[in-house]
Amino acid sequence: MTGLYRPRRAAEWATCAVAVLLVLLGLPLLIMGAELALLGGSVYYVLAGAAIIAGGVLMLMGSVSGALLYLLAWLLTWPWALWEVGFDGWGLLPRLLGPTLIAVLVVLTIPVLRRAQKTSLVRKGIA
């Protein structure tokens, strides 16, 4: 994928919106996470922010790997959250609810991204 893919249908526009949402949510995680890490805090936020931004950018390029990257970051958030607060439900809620809701949206984009990726490969004569 060399550039942004051009959405035509509503599902493709929704996929682009989810990708932009990832980039916009990843930026503060990366920036403020770097500040926190410099103060001696967890580097989790830097790594998660970078992965979320990269996932959003790859999704904007029409690549399924962007969705998979976000889902990997989401999956790795669970053990981090458990390490941070243990099994305290109220402590886990702010660390896991938002990322899990976004993970549901990202999973819904995978069929659209697969179709876009396949179409792109056919146009290039690779598939």
C-alpha positions in Angstrom: 0.0 0.0 0.0 1.6 3.2 -1.1 -1.0 5.8 -0.2 -4.4 6.5 1.3 -7.2 4.5 -0.2 -10.2 6.3 -1.5 -13.5 5.4 0.3 -16.6 5.1 -1.9 -19.2 3.4 0.2 -20.5 4.2 3.7 -18.7 1.2 5.3 -15.4 2.5 3.8 -16.1 6.0 5.2 -16.8 4.5 8.6 -13.6 2.5 8.4 -11.7 5.8 7.7 -13.4 7.4 10.6 -12.3 4.6 12.9 -8.8 4.9 11.6 -8.7 8.7 12.2 -10.1 8.1 15.7 -7.2 5.7 16.4 -4.7 8.3 15.3 -6.4 11.1 17.3 -6.5 8.9 20.4 -3.0 7.6 20.0 -1.4 11.1 19.8 -2.1 12.1 23.4 -1.1 8.7 24.7 2.2 9.0 22.9 2.9 12.6 23.9 1.7 12.5 27.5 3.1 9.0 27.9 6.5 10.3 26.9 6.2 13.0 29.6 5.2 10.4 32.1 8.1 8.1 31.1 10.6 10.9 31.5 9.3 11.4 35.1 9.9 7.8 35.8 6.5 6.4 35.0 5.4 3.5 32.9 6.5 3.4 29.2 3.3 1.5 28.4 1.5 4.6 27.2 4.3 5.5 24.8 4.3 2.0 23.3 0.5 1.8 23.2 0.2 5.3 21.6 2.8 4.5 18.9 1.1 1.2 18.1 -2.4 2.8 18.0 -1.1 5.6 15.7 0.6 3.2 13.4 -2.5 1.0 13.3 -4.7 4.0 12.4 -2.3 5.1 9.6 -2.1 1.6 8.2 -5.9 1.4 8.2 -6.0 4.7 6.4 -3.8 3.1 3.8 -6.3 0.3 3.4 -4.2 -2.4 5.2 -5.7 -5.1 7.4 -2.4 -5.1 9.3 -3.4 -1.8 10.9 -6.5 -3.3 12.5 -4.4 -6.3 13.6 -1.8 -4.0 15.1 -4.5 -2.2 17.2 -5.9 -5.6 18.3 -2.5 -6.7 19.4 -2.1 -3.5 21.4 -5.5 -4.0 22.9 -4.6 -7.6 23.8 -1.4 -6.5 25.5 -3.3 -3.9 27.4 -5.1 -6.6 29.4 -2.0 -8.0 31.2 -0.7 -4.5 31.7 -4.0 -3.4 33.3 -4.0 -6.5 35.6 -0.4 -5.8 36.6 -1.3 -2.2 37.4 -4.4 -2.7 39.5 -4.9 -6.4 39.9 -8.5 -7.6 39.9 -10.0 -4.4 41.2 -13.0 -4.0 38.9 -13.2 -0.2 39.4 -9.5 0.1 38.6 -9.8 -2.0 35.5 -12.8 -0.2 34.1 -11.1 3.0 32.9 -8.1 1.0 31.6 -10.1 -1.6 29.6 -13.6 -0.3 28.7 -12.6 2.3 26.2 -10.0 0.2 24.4 -12.4 -2.7 24.3 -15.2 -0.6 22.8 -12.7 0.6 20.1 -11.6 -3.0 19.5 -15.1 -3.9 18.6 -15.2 -1.1 16.1 -11.8 -2.2 14.7 -13.0 -5.8 14.3 -16.0 -4.5 12.3 -13.6 -2.8 9.9 -11.6 -5.9 9.0 -14.0 -7.1 6.2 -13.9 -3.7 4.7 -10.1 -3.5 4.9 -9.8 -7.0 3.4 -12.0 -6.0 0.5 -10.0 -2.8 -0.1 -6.7 -4.6 0.2 -7.8 -7.3 -2.3 -9.1 -4.7 -4.7 -5.8 -2.8 -4.5 -3.8 -6.0 -5.2 -6.1 -6.8 -8.2 -5.6 -3.3 -9.6 -1.8 -3.7 -9.3 -2.0 -7.1 -11.0 -0.5 -8.9 -8.0 -3.6 -11.1 -7.1 
